[in-house]
C-alpha cells in the first residue's frame, strides 16, 4: 500500500468522495460501498480489496493528511 497519491488508485473516487472530507463521511461512504458489494464473492473480491485499501488510508486523520 502506497502512502502517496496515485491517480490510478484515487481513494477518494473509490469511495465516491471529494477531498477534503471528514472521518464520518469516509466511514459512511465505506459502509455504503461495502453494502453494495454484498455478499462477498469472487466476482467482487478485487473491488472489495480496493475499498479496504481506501478505507485504510482515509479513515485515519494522519494517514489521510499524508495521502
Predicted model as a PDB file, atoms N, CA, C, CB and O in Angstrom, pLDDT in the B-factor column:
MODEL        1                                                                  
ATOM      1  N   UNK A   1       0.832  -1.176   0.000  1.00 50.00           N  
ATOM      2  CA  UNK A   1       0.000   0.000   0.000  1.00 50.00           C  
ATOM      3  C   UNK A   1       0.875   1.237   0.000  1.00 50.00           C  
ATOM      4  CB  UNK A   1      -0.946  -0.001   1.200  1.00 50.00           C  
ATOM      5  O   UNK A   1       1.772   1.378   0.832  1.00 50.00           O  
ATOM      6  N   UNK A   2       0.615   2.110  -0.918  1.00 53.00           N  
ATOM      7  CA  UNK A   2       1.386   3.337  -1.032  1.00 53.00           C  
ATOM      8  C   UNK A   2       0.785   4.416  -0.144  1.00 53.00           C  
ATOM      9  CB  UNK A   2       1.442   3.809  -2.491  1.00 53.00           C  
ATOM     10  O   UNK A   2      -0.432   4.486   0.030  1.00 53.00           O  
ATOM     11  N   UNK A   3       1.646   5.254   0.414  1.00 58.00           N  
ATOM     12  CA  UNK A   3       1.181   6.342   1.262  1.00 58.00           C  
ATOM     13  C   UNK A   3       1.110   7.654   0.506  1.00 58.00           C  
ATOM     14  CB  UNK A   3       2.084   6.490   2.463  1.00 58.00           C  
ATOM     15  O   UNK A   3       0.857   8.694   1.113  1.00 58.00           O  
ATOM     16  N   UNK A   4       1.326   7.636  -0.802  1.00 62.00           N  
ATOM     17  CA  UNK A   4       1.274   8.842  -1.600  1.00 62.00           C  
ATOM     18  C   UNK A   4       0.154   8.738  -2.619  1.00 62.00           C  
ATOM     19  CB  UNK A   4       2.614   9.094  -2.292  1.00 62.00           C  
ATOM     20  O   UNK A   4      -0.347   7.650  -2.906  1.00 62.00           O  
ATOM     21  N   UNK A   5      -0.227   9.874  -3.156  1.00 62.00           N  
ATOM     22  CA  UNK A   5      -1.324   9.918  -4.113  1.00 62.00           C  
ATOM     23  C   UNK A   5      -0.942   9.228  -5.412  1.00 62.00           C  
ATOM     24  CB  UNK A   5      -1.735  11.360  -4.385  1.00 62.00           C  
ATOM     25  O   UNK A   5       0.112   9.489  -5.992  1.00 62.00           O  
ATOM     26  N   UNK A   6      -1.812   8.356  -5.845  1.00 66.00           N  
ATOM     27  CA  UNK A   6      -1.644   7.656  -7.118  1.00 66.00           C  
ATOM     28  C   UNK A   6      -2.936   7.848  -7.897  1.00 66.00           C  
ATOM     29  CB  UNK A   6      -1.312   6.121  -6.911  1.00 66.00           C  
ATOM     30  O   UNK A   6      -3.970   7.313  -7.498  1.00 66.00           O  
ATOM     31  N   UNK A   7      -2.909   8.596  -9.000  1.00 67.00           N  
ATOM     32  CA  UNK A   7      -4.148   8.873  -9.727  1.00 67.00           C  
ATOM     33  C   UNK A   7      -4.860   7.615 -10.224  1.00 67.00           C  
ATOM     34  CB  UNK A   7      -3.852   9.769 -10.894  1.00 67.00           C  
ATOM     35  O   UNK A   7      -6.077   7.623 -10.406  1.00 67.00           O  
ATOM     36  N   UNK A   8      -4.117   6.546 -10.442  1.00 69.00           N  
ATOM     37  CA  UNK A   8      -4.734   5.300 -10.894  1.00 69.00           C  
ATOM     38  C   UNK A   8      -5.536   4.646  -9.773  1.00 69.00           C  
ATOM     39  CB  UNK A   8      -3.664   4.331 -11.411  1.00 69.00           C  
ATOM     40  O   UNK A   8      -6.449   3.864 -10.038  1.00 69.00           O  
ATOM     41  N   UNK A   9      -5.201   4.959  -8.531  1.00 79.00           N  
ATOM     42  CA  UNK A   9      -5.892   4.409  -7.358  1.00 79.00           C  
ATOM     43  C   UNK A   9      -6.328   5.550  -6.450  1.00 79.00           C  
ATOM     44  CB  UNK A   9      -4.978   3.413  -6.583  1.00 79.00           C  
ATOM     45  O   UNK A   9      -5.910   5.622  -5.294  1.00 79.00           O  
ATOM     46  N   UNK A  10      -7.154   6.426  -6.960  1.00 87.00           N  
ATOM     47  CA  UNK A  10      -7.619   7.566  -6.181  1.00 87.00           C  
ATOM     48  C   UNK A  10      -8.614   7.078  -5.129  1.00 87.00           C  
ATOM     49  CB  UNK A  10      -8.265   8.643  -7.099  1.00 87.00           C  
ATOM     50  O   UNK A  10      -9.748   6.722  -5.450  1.00 87.00           O  
ATOM     51  N   UNK A  11      -8.178   7.068  -3.883  1.00 90.00           N  
ATOM     52  CA  UNK A  11      -9.001   6.536  -2.804  1.00 90.00           C  
ATOM     53  C   UNK A  11     -10.290   7.331  -2.614  1.00 90.00           C  
ATOM     54  CB  UNK A  11      -8.212   6.524  -1.513  1.00 90.00           C  
ATOM     55  O   UNK A  11     -11.324   6.769  -2.252  1.00 90.00           O  
ATOM     56  N   UNK A  12     -10.226   8.635  -2.858  1.00 90.00           N  
ATOM     57  CA  UNK A  12     -11.436   9.444  -2.731  1.00 90.00           C  
ATOM     58  C   UNK A  12     -12.480   9.013  -3.761  1.00 90.00           C  
ATOM     59  CB  UNK A  12     -11.104  10.940  -2.900  1.00 90.00           C  
ATOM     60  O   UNK A  12     -13.658   8.876  -3.431  1.00 90.00           O  
ATOM     61  N   UNK A  13     -12.053   8.800  -4.998  1.00 90.00           N  
ATOM     62  CA  UNK A  13     -13.023   8.401  -6.027  1.00 90.00           C  
ATOM     63  C   UNK A  13     -13.523   6.973  -5.807  1.00 90.00           C  
ATOM     64  CB  UNK A  13     -12.396   8.523  -7.422  1.00 90.00           C  
ATOM     65  O   UNK A  13     -14.667   6.660  -6.138  1.00 90.00           O  
ATOM     66  N   UNK A  14     -12.677   6.109  -5.253  1.00 90.00           N  
ATOM     67  CA  UNK A  14     -13.122   4.741  -4.944  1.00 90.00           C  
ATOM     68  C   UNK A  14     -14.300   4.784  -3.974  1.00 90.00           C  
ATOM     69  CB  UNK A  14     -11.957   3.901  -4.344  1.00 90.00           C  
ATOM     70  O   UNK A  14     -15.246   4.005  -4.096  1.00 90.00           O  
ATOM     71  N   UNK A  15     -14.233   5.698  -3.014  1.00 91.00           N  
ATOM     72  CA  UNK A  15     -15.307   5.821  -2.033  1.00 91.00           C  
ATOM     73  C   UNK A  15     -16.407   6.781  -2.481  1.00 91.00           C  
ATOM     74  CB  UNK A  15     -14.740   6.282  -0.711  1.00 91.00           C  
ATOM     75  O   UNK A  15     -17.432   6.910  -1.812  1.00 91.00           O  
ATOM     76  N   UNK A  16     -16.196   7.453  -3.610  1.00 90.00           N  
ATOM     77  CA  UNK A  16     -17.195   8.397  -4.099  1.00 90.00           C  
ATOM     78  C   UNK A  16     -17.185   9.703  -3.333  1.00 90.00           C  
ATOM     79  CB  UNK A  16     -18.561   7.784  -4.026  1.00 90.00           C  
ATOM     80  O   UNK A  16     -18.227  10.338  -3.167  1.00 90.00           O  
ATOM     81  N   UNK A  17     -16.008  10.111  -2.863  1.00 90.00           N  
ATOM     82  CA  UNK A  17     -15.859  11.329  -2.080  1.00 90.00           C  
ATOM     83  C   UNK A  17     -14.961  12.329  -2.802  1.00 90.00           C  
ATOM     84  CB  UNK A  17     -15.291  11.009  -0.693  1.00 90.00           C  
ATOM     85  O   UNK A  17     -14.298  11.996  -3.784  1.00 90.00           O  
ATOM     86  N   UNK A  18     -14.953  13.553  -2.297  1.00 86.00           N  
ATOM     87  CA  UNK A  18     -14.002  14.554  -2.759  1.00 86.00           C  
ATOM     88  C   UNK A  18     -13.242  15.067  -1.551  1.00 86.00           C  
ATOM     89  CB  UNK A  18     -14.715  15.721  -3.516  1.00 86.00           C  
ATOM     90  O   UNK A  18     -13.775  15.109  -0.442  1.00 86.00           O  
ATOM     91  N   UNK A  19     -11.996  15.455  -1.771  1.00 81.00           N  
ATOM     92  CA  UNK A  19     -11.179  15.996  -0.685  1.00 81.00           C  
ATOM     93  C   UNK A  19     -11.494  17.468  -0.531  1.00 81.00           C  
ATOM     94  CB  UNK A  19      -9.662  15.780  -0.952  1.00 81.00           C  
ATOM     95  O   UNK A  19     -11.805  18.105  -1.537  1.00 81.00           O  
ATOM     96  N   UNK A  20     -11.440  18.044   0.624  1.00 87.00           N  
ATOM     97  CA  UNK A  20     -11.247  17.419   1.928  1.00 87.00           C  
ATOM     98  C   UNK A  20     -12.546  16.782   2.417  1.00 87.00           C  
ATOM     99  CB  UNK A  20     -10.742  18.451   2.948  1.00 87.00           C  
ATOM    100  O   UNK A  20     -13.640  17.128   1.971  1.00 87.00           O  
ATOM    101  N   UNK A  21     -12.392  15.859   3.330  1.00 87.00           N  
ATOM    102  CA  UNK A  21     -13.563  15.162   3.867  1.00 87.00           C  
ATOM    103  C   UNK A  21     -13.335  14.855   5.340  1.00 87.00           C  
ATOM    104  CB  UNK A  21     -13.850  13.856   3.073  1.00 87.00           C  
ATOM    105  O   UNK A  21     -12.240  15.052   5.867  1.00 87.00           O  
ATOM    106  N   UNK A  22     -14.365  14.378   5.984  1.00 89.00           N  
ATOM    107  CA  UNK A  22     -14.277  14.039   7.398  1.00 89.00           C  
ATOM    108  C   UNK A  22     -14.213  12.526   7.575  1.00 89.00           C  
ATOM    109  CB  UNK A  22     -15.474  14.621   8.169  1.00 89.00           C  
ATOM    110  O   UNK A  22     -14.533  11.762   6.664  1.00 89.00           O  
ATOM    111  N   UNK A  23     -13.801  12.120   8.741  1.00 90.00           N  
ATOM    112  CA  UNK A  23     -13.741  10.697   9.063  1.00 90.00           C  
ATOM    113  C   UNK A  23     -15.140  10.085   9.018  1.00 90.00           C  
ATOM    114  CB  UNK A  23     -13.102  10.480  10.452  1.00 90.00           C  
ATOM    115  O   UNK A  23     -15.308   8.947   8.580  1.00 90.00           O  
ATOM    116  N   UNK A  24     -16.129  10.828   9.465  1.00 92.00           N  
ATOM    117  CA  UNK A  24     -17.505  10.323   9.453  1.00 92.00           C  
ATOM    118  C   UNK A  24     -17.987  10.115   8.016  1.00 92.00           C  
ATOM    119  CB  UNK A  24     -18.447  11.297  10.199  1.00 92.00           C  
ATOM    120  O   UNK A  24     -18.674   9.133   7.735  1.00 92.00           O  
ATOM    121  N   UNK A  25     -17.639  11.020   7.111  1.00 92.00           N  
ATOM    122  CA  UNK A  25     -18.035  10.878   5.708  1.00 92.00           C  
ATOM    123  C   UNK A  25     -17.342   9.679   5.073  1.00 92.00           C  
ATOM    124  CB  UNK A  25     -17.708  12.160   4.920  1.00 92.00           C  
ATOM    125  O   UNK A  25     -17.940   8.965   4.268  1.00 92.00           O  
ATOM    126  N   UNK A  26     -16.072   9.457   5.438  1.00 93.00           N  
ATOM    127  CA  UNK A  26     -15.328   8.309   4.918  1.00 93.00           C  
ATOM    128  C   UNK A  26     -15.982   7.025   5.396  1.00 93.00           C  
ATOM    129  CB  UNK A  26     -13.842   8.362   5.358  1.00 93.00           C  
ATOM    130  O   UNK A  26     -16.173   6.093   4.614  1.00 93.00           O  
ATOM    131  N   UNK A  27     -16.325   6.972   6.672  1.00 93.00           N  
ATOM    132  CA  UNK A  27     -16.951   5.771   7.220  1.00 93.00           C  
ATOM    133  C   UNK A  27     -18.294   5.499   6.556  1.00 93.00           C  
ATOM    134  CB  UNK A  27     -17.131   5.907   8.732  1.00 93.00           C  
ATOM    135  O   UNK A  27     -18.585   4.357   6.199  1.00 93.00           O  
ATOM    136  N   UNK A  28     -19.109   6.524   6.387  1.00 94.00           N  
ATOM    137  CA  UNK A  28     -20.423   6.346   5.768  1.00 94.00           C  
ATOM    138  C   UNK A  28     -20.283   5.867   4.322  1.00 94.00           C  
ATOM    139  CB  UNK A  28     -21.222   7.661   5.816  1.00 94.00           C  
ATOM    140  O   UNK A  28     -21.014   4.976   3.888  1.00 94.00           O  
ATOM    141  N   UNK A  29     -19.350   6.454   3.582  1.00 93.00           N  
ATOM    142  CA  UNK A  29     -19.139   6.057   2.190  1.00 93.00           C  
ATOM    143  C   UNK A  29     -18.627   4.629   2.110  1.00 93.00           C  
ATOM    144  CB  UNK A  29     -18.155   7.009   1.500  1.00 93.00           C  
ATOM    145  O   UNK A  29     -19.063   3.858   1.256  1.00 93.00           O  
ATOM    146  N   UNK A  30     -17.705   4.273   2.996  1.00 93.00           N  
ATOM    147  CA  UNK A  30     -17.154   2.922   3.021  1.00 93.00           C  
ATOM    148  C   UNK A  30     -18.260   1.894   3.280  1.00 93.00           C  
ATOM    149  CB  UNK A  30     -16.053   2.809   4.096  1.00 93.00           C  
ATOM    150  O   UNK A  30     -18.353   0.890   2.573  1.00 93.00           O  
ATOM    151  N   UNK A  31     -19.081   2.138   4.271  1.00 92.00           N  
ATOM    152  CA  UNK A  31     -20.146   1.199   4.609  1.00 92.00           C  
ATOM    153  C   UNK A  31     -21.178   1.093   3.481  1.00 92.00           C  
ATOM    154  CB  UNK A  31     -20.832   1.627   5.910  1.00 92.00           C  
ATOM    155  O   UNK A  31     -21.688   0.009   3.197  1.00 92.00           O  
ATOM    156  N   UNK A  32     -21.477   2.220   2.847  1.00 92.00           N  
ATOM    157  CA  UNK A  32     -22.428   2.220   1.737  1.00 92.00           C  
ATOM    158  C   UNK A  32     -21.893   1.391   0.570  1.00 92.00           C  
ATOM    159  CB  UNK A  32     -22.721   3.660   1.279  1.00 92.00           C  
ATOM    160  O   UNK A  32     -22.625   0.585  -0.005  1.00 92.00           O  
ATOM    161  N   UNK A  33     -20.615   1.588   0.217  1.00 91.00           N  
ATOM    162  CA  UNK A  33     -19.999   0.832  -0.876  1.00 91.00           C  
ATOM    163  C   UNK A  33     -19.868  -0.645  -0.518  1.00 91.00           C  
ATOM    164  CB  UNK A  33     -18.621   1.415  -1.217  1.00 91.00           C  
ATOM    165  O   UNK A  33     -20.082  -1.512  -1.365  1.00 91.00           O  
ATOM    166  N   UNK A  34     -19.516  -0.933   0.733  1.00 89.00           N  
ATOM    167  CA  UNK A  34     -19.376  -2.312   1.180  1.00 89.00           C  
ATOM    168  C   UNK A  34     -20.716  -3.046   1.108  1.00 89.00           C  
ATOM    169  CB  UNK A  34     -18.822  -2.354   2.610  1.00 89.00           C  
ATOM    170  O   UNK A  34     -20.776  -4.205   0.698  1.00 89.00           O  
ATOM    171  N   UNK A  35     -21.766  -2.375   1.501  1.00 89.00           N  
ATOM    172  CA  UNK A  35     -23.098  -2.980   1.438  1.00 89.00           C  
ATOM    173  C   UNK A  35     -23.493  -3.268  -0.010  1.00 89.00           C  
ATOM    174  CB  UNK A  35     -24.141  -2.059   2.102  1.00 89.00           C  
ATOM    175  O   UNK A  35     -24.150  -4.271  -0.290  1.00 89.00           O  
ATOM    176  N   UNK A  36     -23.096  -2.395  -0.922  1.00 88.00           N  
ATOM    177  CA  UNK A  36     -23.414  -2.600  -2.337  1.00 88.00           C  
ATOM    178  C   UNK A  36     -22.686  -3.814  -2.904  1.00 88.00           C  
ATOM    179  CB  UNK A  36     -23.053  -1.355  -3.146  1.00 88.00           C  
ATOM    180  O   UNK A  36     -23.143  -4.409  -3.880  1.00 88.00           O  
ATOM    181  N   UNK A  37     -21.558  -4.188  -2.300  1.00 84.00           N  
ATOM    182  CA  UNK A  37     -20.772  -5.328  -2.765  1.00 84.00           C  
ATOM    183  C   UNK A  37     -21.085  -6.612  -1.995  1.00 84.00           C  
ATOM    184  CB  UNK A  37     -19.298  -5.014  -2.650  1.00 84.00           C  
ATOM    185  O   UNK A  37     -20.332  -7.583  -2.078  1.00 84.00           O  
ATOM    186  N   UNK A  38     -22.172  -6.620  -1.261  1.00 81.00           N  
ATOM    187  CA  UNK A  38     -22.544  -7.812  -0.501  1.00 81.00           C  
ATOM    188  C   UNK A  38     -23.423  -8.705  -1.338  1.00 81.00           C  
ATOM    189  CB  UNK A  38     -23.257  -7.436   0.801  1.00 81.00           C  
ATOM    190  O   UNK A  38     -24.187  -8.191  -2.156  1.00 81.00           O  
ATOM    191  N   UNK A  39     -23.362  -9.987  -1.186  1.00 84.00           N  
ATOM    192  CA  UNK A  39     -22.438 -10.750  -0.358  1.00 84.00           C  
ATOM    193  C   UNK A  39     -21.078 -10.872  -1.034  1.00 84.00           C  
ATOM    194  CB  UNK A  39     -23.008 -12.138  -0.061  1.00 84.00           C  
ATOM    195  O   UNK A  39     -20.973 -10.802  -2.259  1.00 84.00           O  
ATOM    196  N   UNK A  40     -20.039 -11.055  -0.221  1.00 77.00           N  
ATOM    197  CA  UNK A  40     -18.699 -11.187  -0.792  1.00 77.00           C  
ATOM    198  C   UNK A  40     -18.576 -12.458  -1.626  1.00 77.00           C  
ATOM    199  CB  UNK A  40     -17.646 -11.185   0.318  1.00 77.00           C  
ATOM    200  O   UNK A  40     -18.988 -13.538  -1.202  1.00 77.00           O  
ATOM    201  N   UNK A  41     -18.013 -12.313  -2.798  1.00 82.00           N  
ATOM    202  CA  UNK A  41     -17.741 -13.478  -3.631  1.00 82.00           C  
ATOM    203  C   UNK A  41     -16.556 -13.169  -4.547  1.00 82.00           C  
ATOM    204  CB  UNK A  41     -19.000 -13.876  -4.462  1.00 82.00           C  
ATOM    205  O   UNK A  41     -15.990 -12.078  -4.498  1.00 82.00           O  
ATOM    206  N   UNK A  42     -16.199 -14.122  -5.363  1.00 84.00           N  
ATOM    207  CA  UNK A  42     -15.017 -13.964  -6.215  1.00 84.00           C  
ATOM    208  C   UNK A  42     -15.176 -12.860  -7.248  1.00 84.00           C  
ATOM    209  CB  UNK A  42     -14.713 -15.261  -6.916  1.00 84.00           C  
ATOM    210  O   UNK A  42     -14.184 -12.255  -7.655  1.00 84.00           O  
ATOM    211  N   UNK A  43     -16.393 -12.585  -7.677  1.00 84.00           N  
ATOM    212  CA  UNK A  43     -16.606 -11.580  -8.714  1.00 84.00           C  
ATOM    213  C   UNK A  43     -16.339 -10.155  -8.227  1.00 84.00           C  
ATOM    214  CB  UNK A  43     -18.018 -11.678  -9.234  1.00 84.00           C  
ATOM    215  O   UNK A  43     -16.032  -9.279  -9.035  1.00 84.00           O  
ATOM    216  N   UNK A  44     -16.451  -9.910  -6.924  1.00 84.00           N  
ATOM    217  CA  UNK A  44     -16.199  -8.559  -6.430  1.00 84.00           C  
ATOM    218  C   UNK A  44     -15.028  -8.503  -5.446  1.00 84.00           C  
ATOM    219  CB  UNK A  44     -17.447  -8.015  -5.768  1.00 84.00           C  
ATOM    220  O   UNK A  44     -14.894  -7.531  -4.702  1.00 84.00           O  
ATOM    221  N   UNK A  45     -14.195  -9.516  -5.436  1.00 87.00           N  
ATOM    222  CA  UNK A  45     -13.065  -9.567  -4.498  1.00 87.00           C  
ATOM    223  C   UNK A  45     -12.092  -8.416  -4.724  1.00 87.00           C  
ATOM    224  CB  UNK A  45     -12.326 -10.898  -4.631  1.00 87.00           C  
ATOM    225  O   UNK A  45     -11.624  -7.813  -3.758  1.00 87.00           O  
ATOM    226  N   UNK A  46     -11.779  -8.101  -5.971  1.00 88.00           N  
ATOM    227  CA  UNK A  46     -10.826  -7.021  -6.262  1.00 88.00           C  
ATOM    228  C   UNK A  46     -11.403  -5.663  -5.852  1.00 88.00           C  
ATOM    229  CB  UNK A  46     -10.461  -7.011  -7.767  1.00 88.00           C  
ATOM    230  O   UNK A  46     -10.685  -4.815  -5.322  1.00 88.00           O  
ATOM    231  N   UNK A  47     -12.698  -5.461  -6.096  1.00 88.00           N  
ATOM    232  CA  UNK A  47     -13.333  -4.210  -5.695  1.00 88.00           C  
ATOM    233  C   UNK A  47     -13.319  -4.062  -4.178  1.00 88.00           C  
ATOM    234  CB  UNK A  47     -14.773  -4.145  -6.222  1.00 88.00           C  
ATOM    235  O   UNK A  47     -13.077  -2.973  -3.658  1.00 88.00           O  
ATOM    236  N   UNK A  48     -13.579  -5.156  -3.474  1.00 90.00           N  
ATOM    237  CA  UNK A  48     -13.562  -5.117  -2.007  1.00 90.00           C  
ATOM    238  C   UNK A  48     -12.154  -4.824  -1.494  1.00 90.00           C  
ATOM    239  CB  UNK A  48     -14.076  -6.453  -1.423  1.00 90.00           C  
ATOM    240  O   UNK A  48     -11.989  -4.108  -0.507  1.00 90.00           O  
ATOM    241  N   UNK A  49     -11.144  -5.374  -2.159  1.00 91.00           N  
ATOM    242  CA  UNK A  49      -9.755  -5.121  -1.772  1.00 91.00           C  
ATOM    243  C   UNK A  49      -9.414  -3.636  -1.930  1.00 91.00           C  
ATOM    244  CB  UNK A  49      -8.793  -5.985  -2.619  1.00 91.00           C  
ATOM    245  O   UNK A  49      -8.796  -3.046  -1.043  1.00 91.00           O  
ATOM    246  N   UNK A  50      -9.807  -3.039  -3.039  1.00 90.00           N  
ATOM    247  CA  UNK A  50      -9.554  -1.611  -3.268  1.00 90.00           C  
ATOM    248  C   UNK A  50     -10.318  -0.765  -2.256  1.00 90.00           C  
ATOM    249  CB  UNK A  50      -9.954  -1.210  -4.706  1.00 90.00           C  
ATOM    250  O   UNK A  50      -9.815   0.256  -1.786  1.00 90.00           O  
ATOM    251  N   UNK A  51     -11.523  -1.188  -1.925  1.00 91.00           N  
ATOM    252  CA  UNK A  51     -12.333  -0.483  -0.944  1.00 91.00           C  
ATOM    253  C   UNK A  51     -11.665  -0.524   0.428  1.00 91.00           C  
ATOM    254  CB  UNK A  51     -13.740  -1.089  -0.874  1.00 91.00           C  
ATOM    255  O   UNK A  51     -11.623   0.486   1.130  1.00 91.00           O  
ATOM    256  N   UNK A  52     -11.142  -1.694   0.811  1.00 91.00           N  
ATOM    257  CA  UNK A  52     -10.433  -1.832   2.094  1.00 91.00           C  
ATOM    258  C   UNK A  52      -9.182  -0.946   2.114  1.00 91.00           C  
ATOM    259  CB  UNK A  52     -10.042  -3.317   2.343  1.00 91.00           C  
ATOM    260  O   UNK A  52      -8.869  -0.324   3.130  1.00 91.00           O  
ATOM    261  N   UNK A  53      -8.479  -0.897   0.992  1.00 91.00           N  
ATOM    262  CA  UNK A  53      -7.275  -0.069   0.900  1.00 91.00           C  
ATOM    263  C   UNK A  53      -7.631   1.417   1.050  1.00 91.00           C  
ATOM    264  CB  UNK A  53      -6.550  -0.316  -0.447  1.00 91.00           C  
ATOM    265  O   UNK A  53      -6.939   2.155   1.751  1.00 91.00           O  
ATOM    266  N   UNK A  54      -8.697   1.842   0.398  1.00 90.00           N  
ATOM    267  CA  UNK A  54      -9.145   3.237   0.514  1.00 90.00           C  
ATOM    268  C   UNK A  54      -9.538   3.534   1.960  1.00 90.00           C  
ATOM    269  CB  UNK A  54     -10.341   3.517  -0.445  1.00 90.00           C  
ATOM    270  O   UNK A  54      -9.204   4.592   2.495  1.00 90.00           O  
ATOM    271  N   UNK A  55     -10.244   2.605   2.585  1.00 91.00           N  
ATOM    272  CA  UNK A  55     -10.643   2.773   3.987  1.00 91.00           C  
ATOM    273  C   UNK A  55      -9.411   2.923   4.878  1.00 91.00           C  
ATOM    274  CB  UNK A  55     -11.499   1.573   4.458  1.00 91.00           C  
ATOM    275  O   UNK A  55      -9.376   3.798   5.743  1.00 91.00           O  
ATOM    276  N   UNK A  56      -8.403   2.078   4.671  1.00 92.00           N  
ATOM    277  CA  UNK A  56      -7.187   2.123   5.478  1.00 92.00           C  
ATOM    278  C   UNK A  56      -6.557   3.510   5.417  1.00 92.00           C  
ATOM    279  CB  UNK A  56      -6.183   1.059   5.003  1.00 92.00           C  
ATOM    280  O   UNK A  56      -6.197   4.075   6.449  1.00 92.00           O  
ATOM    281  N   UNK A  57      -6.425   4.054   4.229  1.00 89.00           N  
ATOM    282  CA  UNK A  57      -5.727   5.330   4.061  1.00 89.00           C  
ATOM    283  C   UNK A  57      -6.559   6.538   4.481  1.00 89.00           C  
ATOM    284  CB  UNK A  57      -5.311   5.491   2.628  1.00 89.00           C  
ATOM    285  O   UNK A  57      -6.009   7.506   5.005  1.00 89.00           O  
ATOM    286  N   UNK A  58      -7.855   6.501   4.266  1.00 91.00           N  
ATOM    287  CA  UNK A  58      -8.662   7.688   4.519  1.00 91.00           C  
ATOM    288  C   UNK A  58      -9.363   7.695   5.866  1.00 91.00           C  
ATOM    289  CB  UNK A  58      -9.672   7.828   3.453  1.00 91.00           C  
ATOM    290  O   UNK A  58      -9.859   8.744   6.278  1.00 91.00           O  
ATOM    291  N   UNK A  59      -9.425   6.580   6.565  1.00 89.00           N  
ATOM    292  CA  UNK A  59     -10.145   6.538   7.837  1.00 89.00           C  
ATOM    293  C   UNK A  59      -9.359   7.172   8.970  1.00 89.00           C  
ATOM    294  CB  UNK A  59     -10.479   5.114   8.193  1.00 89.00           C  
ATOM    295  O   UNK A  59      -9.952   7.604   9.959  1.00 89.00           O  
ATOM    296  N   UNK A  60      -8.051   7.239   8.851  1.00 88.00           N  
ATOM    297  CA  UNK A  60      -7.206   7.814   9.891  1.00 88.00           C  
ATOM    298  C   UNK A  60      -6.784   9.223   9.475  1.00 88.00           C  
ATOM    299  CB  UNK A  60      -5.959   6.919  10.153  1.00 88.00           C  
ATOM    300  O   UNK A  60      -6.331   9.430   8.349  1.00 88.00           O  
ATOM    301  N   UNK A  61      -6.931  10.182  10.372  1.00 88.00           N  
ATOM    302  CA  UNK A  61      -6.631  11.580  10.057  1.00 88.00           C  
ATOM    303  C   UNK A  61      -5.175  11.756   9.640  1.00 88.00           C  
ATOM    304  CB  UNK A  61      -6.940  12.474  11.260  1.00 88.00           C  
ATOM    305  O   UNK A  61      -4.899  12.491   8.692  1.00 88.00           O  
ATOM    306  N   UNK A  62      -4.263  11.120  10.304  1.00 89.00           N  
ATOM    307  CA  UNK A  62      -2.834  11.262   9.998  1.00 89.00           C  
ATOM    308  C   UNK A  62      -2.518  10.656   8.642  1.00 89.00           C  
ATOM    309  CB  UNK A  62      -1.973  10.597  11.088  1.00 89.00           C  
ATOM    310  O   UNK A  62      -1.828  11.279   7.836  1.00 89.00           O  
ATOM    311  N   UNK A  63      -3.009   9.454   8.376  1.00 87.00           N  
ATOM    312  CA  UNK A  63      -2.758   8.830   7.062  1.00 87.00           C  
ATOM    313  C   UNK A  63      -3.430   9.621   5.947  1.00 87.00           C  
ATOM    314  CB  UNK A  63      -3.263   7.370   7.047  1.00 87.00           C  
ATOM    315  O   UNK A  63      -2.872   9.762   4.859  1.00 87.00           O  
ATOM    316  N   UNK A  64      -4.637  10.141   6.217  1.00 86.00           N  
ATOM    317  CA  UNK A  64      -5.350  10.918   5.214  1.00 86.00           C  
ATOM    318  C   UNK A  64      -4.572  12.200   4.902  1.00 86.00           C  
ATOM    319  CB  UNK A  64      -6.784  11.249   5.697  1.00 86.00           C  
ATOM    320  O   UNK A  64      -4.497  12.598   3.740  1.00 86.00           O  
ATOM    321  N   UNK A  65      -4.003  12.842   5.895  1.00 85.00           N  
ATOM    322  CA  UNK A  65      -3.221  14.055   5.679  1.00 85.00           C  
ATOM    323  C   UNK A  65      -1.940  13.753   4.890  1.00 85.00           C  
ATOM    324  CB  UNK A  65      -2.874  14.709   7.025  1.00 85.00           C  
ATOM    325  O   UNK A  65      -1.518  14.547   4.049  1.00 85.00           O  
ATOM    326  N   UNK A  66      -1.338  12.611   5.167  1.00 84.00           N  
ATOM    327  CA  UNK A  66      -0.116  12.235   4.445  1.00 84.00           C  
ATOM    328  C   UNK A  66      -0.425  11.871   3.001  1.00 84.00           C  
ATOM    329  CB  UNK A  66       0.581  11.060   5.141  1.00 84.00           C  
ATOM    330  O   UNK A  66       0.407  12.070   2.116  1.00 84.00           O  
ATOM    331  N   UNK A  67      -1.611  11.342   2.762  1.00 79.00           N  
ATOM    332  CA  UNK A  67      -2.004  10.932   1.418  1.00 79.00           C  
ATOM    333  C   UNK A  67      -2.267  12.167   0.588  1.00 79.00           C  
ATOM    334  CB  UNK A  67      -3.252  10.015   1.449  1.00 79.00           C  
ATOM    335  O   UNK A  67      -2.614  12.058  -0.588  1.00 79.00           O  
TER     336      UNK A  67                                                      
ENDMDL                                                                          
END                                                                             
